[in-house]
Amino acid sequence: MKPFRILDIDDTQAPLLDHLIELRARLMRALAAFAVAFGVCFYFADKILAILVRPLVLAGQNTLIYTKLYEAFFVELKIALFGAFCLSFPVIANQLWAFVAPGLYAREKKAFLPFLVATPILFTMGASLAYFVVMPTAFKWFLGFQGATGGLKLEALPASGDYLALVMQFILAFGVSFLLPVLLMLLNRAGILTRTQIVASRRYAIVGIFIAAAFLTPPDVVSQLMLAIPLLILFEGTLLLMLFTERRDAREKAAEELAAETGEAV
């Protein structure tokens, strides 16, 4: 069995027409995967909705309403679209990588592959934090405003469409925000930002994190802090990873120079 190795760009060259034909084929495969996932998610939309309302049930609310006759249908449609994208994303990412990879040098492939793997993992971590921790906590706090006010009964009756929009906002906000290490590492590996520059602007980055958390989450302090604090931890962890990567690259470069000098001496 031949050992696995990453081929360089010179080994895979093709004319423009072949690239366009390949692009069309890969787009069709990605769309087919999305269509199949959409059909499956639309069929199980009620069960997916039951999963999405679980944080609200844990917070003590057992009623969802809809105020428009077509709202329930569009809620299931949005659930199917959202679920289809999540299910088909590995296939879409794989088709994108398979199309782009032949145009990359072997060193670029080795540098890019870890980010391709880390992206769904970090997104899932952020979405899981939102679903299992943040949403039940925030919903319980929101529902705490129920009661009697001025002789009137104040009761929460969330609409299904509004609730779904809020859940998707939480999941996307935390999932996308957790991709901060991927963004910083890509900028670092591309030579656009150095670790020294990021450390020098740390105070501005911290302020930016809190501002982003305020915009991405609902207007309450609880969810904003529960997004900002993990992002600060990820930011500092990324700086440590950059330091480790720089030292590793320096050792590899020194070893290559030593090998080259030894070869010349021989």
VOTORTOR-880602 format. One record per atom (N, C-alpha, C, O): residue in three letters; x, y, z. Coordinates in steps of 0.05 Angstrom, whole numbers, plus 5000, padded with zeros to 4 digits. Atoms other than C-alpha are relative to their C-alpha. Layout:
! VOTORTOR-880602
alaXYZ ...
! end
This chain:
! VOTORTOR-880602
met501749765000 met500050005000 met501850255000 met503750275016 lys498449765001 lys502750684981 lys499450185023 lys497150205031 pro500549814978 pro503651185038 pro498450244991 pro498750344968 phe501649775007 phe498651755040 phe501750254999 phe503450305017 arg498649755001 arg501452415017 arg498250214985 arg496650134969 ile501549795013 ile498553084996 ile501450094975 ile503750184976 leu498849935026 leu499753234923 leu500350304997 leu498750455008 asp499649725005 asp502453894901 asp498450104977 asp497349934962 ile501749885020 ile499054374853 ile500949914971 ile499249894954 asp499050075027 asp503454174793 asp499049734991 asp499049674967 asp500950275007 asp500653464795 asp497249994990 asp496349804978 thr502950005007 thr493453674782 thr499450264985 thr498750464998 gln500649775016 gln492554174725 gln497849924980 gln497849704970 ala502250055018 ala486254224682 ala499250264987 ala499550474998 pro500949755014 pro483554714630 pro497650125013 pro496249995030 leu502249854987 leu478355234649 leu497349864996 leu495749845015 leu502650135004 leu472554854617 leu499649765018 leu497449725028 asp500250234982 asp474054234658 asp499350105029 asp497849975043 his500649894973 his473954664721 his497150085002 his495850035023 leu502849925000 leu467154954703 leu498249765001 leu496149775015 ile501650244999 ile464354264690 ile500149875028 ile498149785038 glu499850114973 glu467054024756 glu498550175021 glu497250065039 leu501449824982 leu464254634792 leu497049954998 leu495649935019 arg502850065003 arg457354494763 arg499249745013 arg497249725026 ala500650264988 ala457653764784 ala500050025030 ala498349905043 arg499849994971 arg459753934855 arg497750175011 arg496750115033 leu502349844991 leu454354474861 leu497449834999 leu495849855017 met502350185002 met449153964838 met499949805023 met497849745034 arg499950184978 arg451553474890 arg499350135027 arg497950025043 ala500649864975 ala451253994945 ala497050075001 ala495850045023 leu502849945000 leu444254214924 leu498349745004 leu496249755017 ala501450254996 ala442053484921 ala500049925029 ala498049835040 ala499850074972 ala444553364991 ala498250195017 ala496950105036 phe501849814986 phe440953995015 phe497149934996 phe495549955015 ala502750075005 ala434553784981 ala499149755015 ala496949755026 val500750244985 val434653095012 val499850065030 val497949975043 ala500149924971 ala436153385081 ala497550175006 ala496350145027 phe502449844997 phe430553885071 phe497549835002 phe495849875019 gly502350184999 gly425553335056 gly499849855026 gly497749825037 val500050154975 val427652935117 val499250195023 val497650115040 cys500649824978 cys427453545163 cys497150104999 cys495950145020 phe502849915002 phe420653775136 phe498149785010 phe496149845022 tyr501750234991 tyr417853075149 tyr500049985031 tyr498049925043 phe499750024971 phe420453095221 phe500050275013 phe501150315035 ala500049734989 ala419153835232 ala498850025028 ala499850175045 asp501349994973 asp414553715291 asp501949905021 asp502050015043 lys498250114980 lys419753285326 lys502450205004 lys503450225027 ile497849814997 ile425253805312 ile499050245017 ile500550345034 leu501149784984 leu420654355340 leu499849925029 leu500350085047 ala500150104972 ala419653925402 ala502750025014 ala502950085037 ile497349974989 ile427153925411 ile500750295005 ile501950365026 leu499349724998 leu427754665400 leu498550145023 leu499450345034 val501649874978 val422254835451 val500849895027 val499749985048 arg499250124975 arg425554405504 arg501150215020 arg500450205044 pro499149804981 pro429354995535 pro497850175012 pro497950255035 leu502349844991 leu422855385540 leu498449845020 leu497449955040 val501450174981 val419454795574 val501549985027 val500349985048 leu498450014976 leu425154735623 leu499950255016 leu500250255040 ala500249754986 ala424355465639 ala497250045013 ala496850235028 gly502649994986 gly417055335660 gly497750094982 gly495550124992 gln502149925019 gln413155535597 gln499049764985 gln500649614974 asn501050245014 asn408455015566 asn498050074979 asn496449904970 thr501949925020 thr404555425515 thr501450174979 thr503050354985 leu499249845023 leu406255685446 leu497650064983 leu495949884979 ile502349935016 ile401256055403 ile500950094972 ile503350154968 tyr499549875026 tyr400856295331 tyr497750184993 tyr495450104995 thr502049795004 thr397156935313 thr499250034970 thr497350184964 lys500749995028 lys397056845237 lys499349724991 lys500649535000 leu500950275008 leu393556265202 leu502349844986 leu502449604988 tyr497950135014 tyr399756115160 tyr502649985016 tyr504649875006 glu497549984984 glu404856215216 glu501149725006 glu503549685005 ala499150264993 ala405155485237 ala501449864977 ala503449724980 phe498850125023 phe406655255166 phe502850124995 phe504749974989 phe497449875005 phe412255765157 phe502049945022 phe504449935017 val498250094979 val415155565224 val501249734993 val503749694996 glu499050265008 glu415754845200 glu501950034975 glu503949894973 leu498349955023 leu418655105134 leu502850105008 leu504850014998 lys497549894990 lys423955515170 lys501749795015 lys504149775012 ile498650214985 ile425654925215 ile501349804980 ile503649724984 ala498950185020 ala426554485153 ala502450124986 ala504449984982 leu497749875013 leu431154995120 leu502450015018 leu504649955010 phe497849984981 phe435255095182 phe501349735005 phe503749705006 gly499050274995 gly435854355196 gly501449884976 gly503449744978 ala498750115025 ala437454195123 ala502850124996 ala504649974988 phe497349885003 phe443254685123 phe501949875020 phe504249815013 cys498350124980 cys446054385187 cys500849724992 cys503149634995 leu499550285007 leu445353665162 leu501849984975 leu503549814973 ser498650025026 ser448053805092 ser502650155000 ser504150134981 phe497649845000 phe453754255114 phe502549834996 phe504349924981 pro497650175006 pro458953685117 pro500349944971 pro502649944960 val499850075029 val457253495045 val500750254984 val502450244966 ile499449755014 ile457354225022 ile503050075004 ile504350154985 ala497249934994 ala464054345057 ala501949814985 ala504049894975 asn498350205014 asn466853695027 asn500250064970 asn502350044959 gln500049945028 gln464853894957 gln501650254994 gln503050274974 leu498449765003 leu467754584966 leu503049955002 leu504650054987 trp497250064996 trp474254304992 trp501149844976 trp503449884967 ala499150165023 ala474653794935 ala500450164975 ala502150104959 phe499649835024 phe473954354884 phe502450195004 phe503850244984 val497949814995 val478854834917 val502749875003 val504849984995 ala497550134992 ala484154334940 ala502049974977 ala504450024981 pro498050035022 pro487254194871 pro501550264993 pro503750244981 gly498749755006 gly488954934865 gly501950105022 gly503050325020 leu498349924978 leu492854954930 leu502649845000 leu502749614992 tyr497550144997 tyr500054774943 tyr499749815024 tyr498049855041 ala500150204978 ala501454194990 ala500250145027 ala498850065046 arg499749864975 arg503654675045 arg497450155008 arg496750165031 glu502549864994 glu497255075038 glu497849815008 glu496149875025 lys501950204992 lys493054445042 lys500449925029 lys498449895044 lys499550084973 lys496454235106 lys499250225020 lys498450175042 ala500749774983 ala495254935135 ala497050045002 ala496050125023 phe502949945001 phe487954965114 phe498349785012 phe496249835023 leu501650234991 leu485554265133 leu499250025029 leu496949965035 pro500949984972 pro485654375209 pro497750205004 pro495950155021 phe502249814997 phe481054985201 phe497449884989 phe495349945000 leu502450135011 leu476254575158 leu498849815020 leu496449785022 val500950194980 val475854065214 val499050155025 val497050075037 ala500749864975 ala475554575271 ala497450164997 ala496050205017 thr502449835004 thr469854985240 thr497449875010 thr496049995027 pro502550124989 pro464054495252 pro500249935029 pro498249945043 ile499750074972 ile466954285319 ile499450255018 ile497950235037 leu500349764985 leu467255005345 leu497150104998 leu495950195018 phe502849915003 phe460355175316 phe498249835017 phe496449945030 thr501650184984 thr457354565350 thr500350065030 thr498450055045 met499549934972 met460654765416 met498450255007 met497150265028 gly501549754994 gly457655465412 gly497049955000 gly495650055018 ala502850055001 ala450755215391 ala499149835025 ala496949875035 ser500750164976 ser450854695448 ser499950175025 ser498250135042 leu500049824977 leu452655225499 leu497450175000 leu496250215021 ala502549845002 ala446755645474 ala497649835007 ala495849935022 tyr502450174996 tyr441855065475 tyr499849905029 tyr497649915041 phe500250134974 phe443654725540 phe500450185024 phe499550115046 val499449834977 val445855305584 val498750284997 val497250365015 val500849725002 val444355995557 val497050034997 val495750195012 met502849965005 met437255915531 met498249935024 met496550095031 pro501750054977 pro434255575592 pro500450225022 pro498450295034 thr499549794980 thr437556095637 thr498750264992 thr497350395008 ala501249755010 ala435356685594 ala497049995000 ala495750185008 phe502950025001 phe428256425584 phe498850005027 phe496650125032 lys501050004972 lys427356305658 lys500050295011 lys498250365025 trp499949724991 trp429557025670 trp497850164987 trp496650335000 phe502249865015 phe424757285616 phe497349945012 phe495750125016 leu502650074989 leu418956895645 leu499650095029 leu497350095039 gly500249904973 gly420457175714 gly498550265002 gly497850345024 phe501549744999 phe416957825694 phe497049955000 phe495550155002 gln502950054998 gln410157475695 gln499050075028 gln500550055047 gly501149944974 gly405457665750 gly497850214997 gly496750264976 ala502149794999 ala400558215770 ala501450274999 ala503250325015 thr498949735003 thr402058925749 thr497650204997 thr496150194978 gly502249805002 gly397259505764 gly497349885000 gly495549984988 gly502650134999 gly391559025779 gly499549834976 gly497349714975 leu500350165024 leu392658665713 leu501949765001 leu504049775013 lys498350245001 lys395357965701 lys501950024976 lys501050054953 leu497949995021 leu401857965661 leu500949724995 leu502249595012 glu499450275007 glu402657305625 glu501549984974 glu500950124955 ala498550045025 ala407657075573 ala498649804982 ala498149574990 leu501150185020 leu404556775510 leu501650034975 leu500850164956 pro498349975023 pro410256715461 pro498949874975 pro497749654975 ala500950115025 ala408456625388 ala502249814989 ala504649864993 ser498150205009 ser411656035353 ser502050124980 ser504450044981 gly498249875018 gly414656465298 gly502150175014 gly504550155007 asp498149834984 asp417756955347 asp501949835016 asp504349895018 tyr498350184984 tyr420356385390 tyr502149874982 tyr504549854990 leu498050135018 leu423656035331 leu502150204991 leu504550134990 ala498049805008 ala426956685309 ala502050055023 ala504350095018 leu498349964977 leu429656775380 leu501949775003 leu504349815009 val498250234997 val432356065383 val502150004979 val504549944984 met498150005022 met435656125315 met502150235005 met504450194998 gln498249784994 gln438656795337 gln502149905021 gln504549965018 phe498250114980 phe441656455399 phe502049804988 phe504449834992 ile498350215011 ile444355855361 ile502050114981 ile504450044982 leu498249895019 leu447256245304 leu502050195013 leu504450205005 ala498249804987 ala450156795349 ala502249855014 ala504649935011 phe497950154986 phe453856295393 phe501749834982 phe504149814985 gly498650175018 gly455655825337 gly502050154983 gly504350074981 val498249845017 val458556355292 val502250145017 val504550165008 ser498049874983 ser461956725349 ser502249825009 ser504549905013 phe498050194991 phe465556095370 phe502049944978 phe504049794982 leu498150035022 leu469056115302 leu502250215001 leu503950234983 leu498049794997 leu473256695327 leu502949894999 leu504550014985 pro497250105003 pro479556255336 pro500749934971 pro503049974963 val499550075028 val478856005264 val500750254984 val502650254968 leu499549755014 leu478456725238 leu502750115007 leu504350194989 leu497549894992 leu484356955279 leu502449844990 leu504449954981 met497850175009 met488656355261 met500450024970 met502750024960 leu499749975029 leu487156425187 leu501450274993 leu503150274976 leu498749745005 leu489057165189 leu502949995008 leu504650114994 asn497250034992 asn495356975226 asn501649844981 asn503949924973 arg498550185019 arg497356415179 arg500350134973 arg502250084959 ala499849865026 ala495956865119 ala501950245001 ala502550364981 gly498149784997 gly500757385147 gly498750275002 gly500150485001 ile501449744998 ile495357925154 ile500250115028 ile500550355032 leu499849924972 leu495657945230 leu502149835014 leu502249595010 thr498150154984 thr501357755275 thr499149995029 thr497450145038 arg500750024972 arg500857535347 arg500750255015 arg499350335033 thr499249764986 thr504658155369 thr497950224996 thr497350375014 gln502049805006 gln499558605334 gln497449955016 gln496250145026 ile502550074985 ile493658235367 ile500450065029 ile498650175042 val499549954971 val496858275436 val500050305005 val499050395026 ala499949704996 ala498159025427 ala497250124999 ala496750335012 ser502749895002 ser490759135410 ser498049835017 ser495749835011 arg501750174984 arg488058665464 arg497750165013 arg495450065013 arg502149844987 arg484159215500 arg497850074981 arg495450064988 tyr502049945020 tyr480659405436 tyr498449754992 tyr496049764987 ala501350255007 ala479158675421 ala497949925022 ala495849825016 ile501850064978 ile475958595490 ile497550174998 ile495350075001 val502349825003 val471559195479 val498349914976 val495849914978 gly501450095023 gly469758935410 gly498449755005 gly496249724995 ile501450244993 ile467758265439 ile497450065015 ile495349955009 phe502449934985 phe462958585488 phe498050144982 phe495550114986 ile501849875019 ile460059025433 ile498649804982 ile496249814977 ala501250215017 ala459058425387 ala498049835015 ala495949765005 ala501950154984 ala455758035444 ala497450155004 ala495250045005 ala502449844996 ala450958615455 ala498350014975 ala495850014977 phe501549985025 phe448958635382 phe498949724992 phe496749704980 leu500850275010 leu448557875370 leu497949875017 leu496449705007 thr501950134982 thr444457685430 thr497650195006 thr497750425000 pro502349834993 pro437657935455 pro500950215020 pro502950185033 pro499149774983 pro437858585495 pro499649945030 pro498150075043 asp499950064972 asp439058275563 asp502949955008 asp504449844993 val497350024990 val445258275606 val500949715003 val503349654999 val499350284995 val444957525621 val501249874976 val503449764977 ser499050135024 ser445757265550 ser502450144989 ser504150014977 gln497749855010 gln450657815532 gln502649915015 gln504649865002 leu497750094985 leu455357615588 leu500749714995 leu503049634995 met499550295005 met454456875574 met501249954972 met502249734967 leu498650025026 leu456957005503 leu502850135002 leu504750024991 ala497549854999 ala462357515519 ala502249855015 ala504549845007 ile498050144984 ile465857105573 ile501349764986 ile503849744986 pro498650215015 pro466956475531 pro501650104977 pro503749994970 leu498449885022 leu469356915473 leu502650105010 leu504650084997 leu497449914989 leu474557225518 leu501849775006 leu504349785001 ile498450244995 ile476856535538 ile501149894974 ile503549814973 leu499150095026 leu477256325465 leu502150184989 leu504050094976 phe498149805010 phe480956965448 phe502849955013 phe504849944999 glu497450044986 glu486356845501 glu501149724992 glu503649694990 gly499050265008 gly486756105482 gly501250014972 gly503149874966 thr498949975027 thr487856305409 thr502850125001 thr504550054985 leu497349884997 leu493756745430 leu502049795008 leu504349794998 leu498250214991 leu496856155466 leu500649804977 leu502849714973 leu499650185023 leu495755715404 leu501950134979 leu503549994967 met498249865018 met499156245361 met502849995009 met504749954993 leu497350014988 leu505056255408 leu501249724995 leu503649704988 phe499050285004 phe505655495404 phe500649964970 phe502749834964 thr499550045029 thr505055515328 thr502550144990 thr504050044974 glu497649855008 glu510356055321 glu502549855009 glu504549844994 arg497650144990 arg515255655364 arg500449744984 arg502749674978 arg499750255016 arg513755015325 arg501150074972 arg502949934962 asp499049925027 asp514855375258 asp502950085001 asp504550014983 ala497249924997 ala521355665284 ala501849765002 ala504049754991 arg498450244998 arg523854975304 arg500249854974 arg502349754967 glu500050135026 glu521854685237 glu501850154980 glu503350024965 lys498349845017 lys525255255200 lys503049965007 lys504749934989 ala497250054991 ala531655165241 ala500949734992 ala503249694983 ala499350275008 ala531554415227 ala500549994970 ala502449854961 glu499650005029 glu530754545152 glu502750144993 glu504150044975 glu497549865006 glu536555045152 glu502449835008 glu504449834993 leu497950174992 leu540854565191 leu500449774980 leu502749704974 ala499850225019 ala539254005143 ala501250104973 ala502849964961 ala498949895025 ala540854455083 ala503050055003 ala504549994985 glu497249954995 glu547454665114 glu501649745001 glu503849724990 thr498750264998 thr549253945129 thr500349874972 thr502449764966 gly499850115027 gly547653735058 gly502050144983 gly503550024968 glu498049855015 glu551854295029 glu502849925009 glu504749904993 ala497450074989 ala557654105075 ala500949734989 ala503249694982 val499350265011 val557253385052 val500750024970 val501349824957 
! end
